Amino acid sequence: MRKIITGLAVAGLILAGGVSTATTASAAGAGQPCSGYSTAEPLLRAGATGDAVKELQCELNRAITPSSGYYLTVDGVFGQATLRAVYRFQGCVGLQVDGEVGPQTWSKLDYWSLQSSYAC
């Protein structure tokens, strides 16, 4: 009986740790894709608007540390703040810093937005 109770107590601690870890990861959004915006990844430039820009802004927020001052409002408008964040991200990941979001930038964003750490 004592072995069963000890086993249940250990199992409970393991489960509690797993639930706590899962909740923390979910709250931070780590490892979860930006969803509900756009699955298309068109070439984007300053002045663009729409769901693809919302996707871009969401992924930039997950790839650049929030304390860096580049955190974006996900509003679907590729304005100056989004352009500065694109410049920052492209520089951090070794891409040409041109402010255009094409296949290479999308690829790096897709990767970094799913990591538990930041690109920059």
C-alpha positions in Angstrom: 0.0 0.0 0.0 2.8 2.4 0.9 4.5 1.8 -2.5 1.2 2.6 -4.3 0.7 5.8 -2.4 4.4 6.9 -3.0 4.0 6.0 -6.7 0.8 8.1 -6.9 2.5 11.0 -5.2 5.4 10.9 -7.6 3.1 10.7 -10.6 1.1 13.6 -9.2 4.3 15.7 -8.9 5.4 14.8 -12.5 1.9 15.7 -13.9 1.8 19.0 -11.9 5.2 19.9 -13.4 4.1 19.1 -16.9 0.9 21.1 -16.6 2.8 24.0 -15.2 5.3 23.9 -18.0 2.6 23.6 -20.7 0.7 26.5 -19.2 3.8 28.7 -19.1 4.7 27.9 -22.7 1.1 28.5 -23.9 0.9 31.8 -22.2 4.1 33.0 -23.8 3.0 31.7 -27.2 6.3 29.9 -27.7 6.2 27.2 -30.4 2.7 28.2 -31.5 2.3 29.7 -35.0 0.7 33.0 -35.6 -2.7 31.9 -36.8 -5.9 33.5 -38.0 -4.2 36.1 -40.1 -2.8 34.8 -43.4 -1.3 31.6 -44.9 0.0 33.5 -47.9 3.5 34.9 -47.8 3.6 37.6 -50.5 6.3 40.1 -51.1 5.6 42.9 -48.7 6.9 46.4 -48.6 6.2 49.6 -46.6 2.6 50.7 -47.4 1.1 47.2 -47.7 -2.0 46.4 -45.6 -4.0 43.4 -44.8 -3.8 39.9 -43.2 -0.4 39.1 -44.6 0.9 42.2 -42.8 -0.8 41.1 -39.6 1.0 37.7 -40.0 4.3 39.6 -40.5 3.8 41.8 -37.4 2.9 38.8 -35.3 5.9 36.8 -36.4 8.2 39.8 -35.9 6.8 40.1 -32.3 7.8 36.5 -31.7 11.2 36.8 -33.3 12.4 40.1 -31.7 12.7 40.4 -27.9 9.9 42.6 -26.6 12.3 44.6 -24.5 14.2 45.8 -27.6 11.6 48.5 -28.3 10.5 46.9 -31.6 7.2 45.4 -30.3 4.4 46.0 -32.9 0.7 46.5 -32.7 -0.8 43.8 -35.0 -2.9 46.2 -37.0 -2.2 45.1 -40.6 -0.5 48.3 -41.6 3.1 48.1 -42.8 4.1 51.5 -41.5 7.4 53.0 -40.2 7.4 50.9 -36.9 7.0 47.6 -38.9 9.6 48.7 -41.4 12.1 49.4 -38.5 11.3 46.0 -37.0 11.9 44.3 -40.4 15.3 46.1 -40.7 16.2 45.0 -37.2 15.2 41.4 -37.9 16.9 41.2 -41.3 20.1 42.5 -39.7 20.0 40.1 -36.8 19.6 37.0 -39.0 22.2 37.9 -41.6 19.9 38.9 -44.5 20.2 41.8 -46.8 18.7 44.7 -44.9 16.3 46.1 -47.5 13.0 46.3 -45.7 11.3 44.0 -48.2 9.8 40.9 -46.9 10.3 38.2 -49.5 10.9 34.4 -49.4 14.2 34.6 -47.5 12.8 36.9 -44.8 9.6 34.9 -44.5 11.6 31.7 -44.2 13.7 33.1 -41.3 10.6 34.6 -39.7 8.7 31.3 -39.9 11.7 29.6 -38.2 12.3 32.2 -35.4 8.6 32.8 -34.6 8.3 29.2 -33.5 11.4 29.1 -31.3 11.4 29.5 -27.5 14.2 32.2 -27.8 14.5 35.3 -29.9 16.6 36.0 -33.0 17.4 39.4 -31.6 
